[in-house]
Amino acid sequence: MTIQDAINSARRLRSTEITNDEMIGWLSTHDQQLYNRVLRNYGEAQPEKLPYPDWLAEHTGATAADVELMLPDTYALTLYPLYLVMMIDLHHADYDRYNNDAILYNQHEVEMRKDYSRGRLWNPPRPDGWPEDAPWDGRIDVKF
C-alpha cells in the first residue's frame, strides 16, 4: 500500500480539510513508532524512506503515490486507513468516534504484532555502551 492509497481510503471514510502533507506526517510518525516498538526488536533494518516527508523532499518528482508504506498489505489495508481516520477524528475533537477508532485500531495492531512475532526470534538491541565483542543474548545477569 502506498501513502496515497492510505490517504484515499481515509478520505473515503471521513471528509476533512486536513491536507495530504499532514497525513503524510502522521503516517511517517506511525511507521517510525511501529518500527521502534516492534520491528527493531526482531533485528529488522529501518526503512530507508523514513521519515516520509524528508524522503519526498529529497527526491524531487516523487509523490505520495510512489512511496510504499512499511507494513505488508495483509496489515496495511486495515491499519493505515484506521490510523488516519482515528487521527482525523481526534483533530476534529470527535472524541466518541476517536475512542471507537482507537479500540478497533489497537485490536488490529495487537493481531499484527502477534502474527509478526510468531515466525521470528526476538532479538533485543544491545544496551548503549555494551561492548561489541561481548556476547549478547538479551539477558543481563547482575550479581549483587
N, C-alpha and C positions, 0 to 999 in steps of 0.2 A: 504494500500500500504506500502510495506517495503522500507527501504533505498535502497536496491539493485534493487528493481523494478524501482524506480525513476531513478537511475543511468543508468540502462539498457535502459530505454526509452529515456533518454537524449543522450546516446551513439548511438542509432539508428538514431537520428535526426542530430547529429553533430559528426564527427570524431575528436578526440582530444587526445593529450598526457597527459592531466590533470589526475592526479591519483584519485583513489577512495577515498583516505583519504582527499584530498582537497574538493571533492564533498560532503563528509560526513560533513566536517566542514561548508560548505556553507548551507547545509540542516539544520544543527543544529542552525546556526545563523538565518536562515529564520524562523524556528519554534519558536525560542526564541523571535524574533521581533513580530511575529504574536500573540504570547501569550501576550506579554506586551502591544501591541496596541489594541487588540481586546478581546481575551478570558478572560483576567483578569478583564476587566470591567464588565463582566457578572457573576463574582463570581466563575469562573472555577478554579480548582486547577491546579497548574503547573504540566505537565507530569513528572513523576519520572525519565524518561530516558534522559532528557535534562541536560546538553549538551551531544549529542550522542557520540563524541569521548571519553569523560571521562567515560561514561557508558560502552562502548565497552572495554575500557582498564581495567576497574574494573572487568568485567565478562569474565574471560578467557574462550575461546572456543566459545564465542558468535560472530556472524558475522553480517554484514550489512543485510543479508537476514533474521535475527531473529528479527530485530527492526522495529516495526510498527511506521510509522510517525504519527504526531499529528492529522492531518485532516482526516475526513472520506473520503472514496473513491469517493463520489459524487464530491468533490472538488479536492482531491489529484491526480486523474488521469490526470487532466489538469494543476493544479498549480505547482506541484513539477517538472515535466519534463520541463515546460516552464521556471521556475526559473533557473534551471540548464543550459538550453540552453542559456538563457539570460546572465548568468554569464560566460559561455564559450565564447560567442561572445565578451563580454567585455574584457575577458582575452586575446583574440586574436586580440584585437583592431579593430574588425569589427563593427564599430560604427553604420553603416546603419542598419545592422541586429539587433544589440543590441537595437537600438531605436524602431524598429518594434516589437521585442520581448517584450520590456518593455511596449509598448502601449497595446499589447494583454494581457500580464500578469496583468497589472493594471485593465483592464476591467474585467477580471475573478475574481480578488481579490475583487473588489467592489461588484460584484454579490454575492460572498461568504459572505462578510460582511453583505449585505442586508438580505440574506437568514438566516444567523445566528442570526441576531438581531430581526427578525420578531417574533420568538417564545419565546424570552427571555426578562426578565426585566433588564434594565440597572442597575447595582449595582456598582457605583463608589467606589474605595477604599477610606478608611478614610485617611485624611491627616496625615502626620507624626506629632506626638505629640497630636493627638486628643484623649481625654480620652475615655477609653474603655466603661465606663458606661454612657457616654453622647449619646443621640440619634443622629443618623446619617441618613439622607435621601438623601445625595448628594448635598444639598444646604448649603451654609454658608451665614447666614444673618449678614451683617456687618452694624452697625449703626454708622453714622458719626455725 
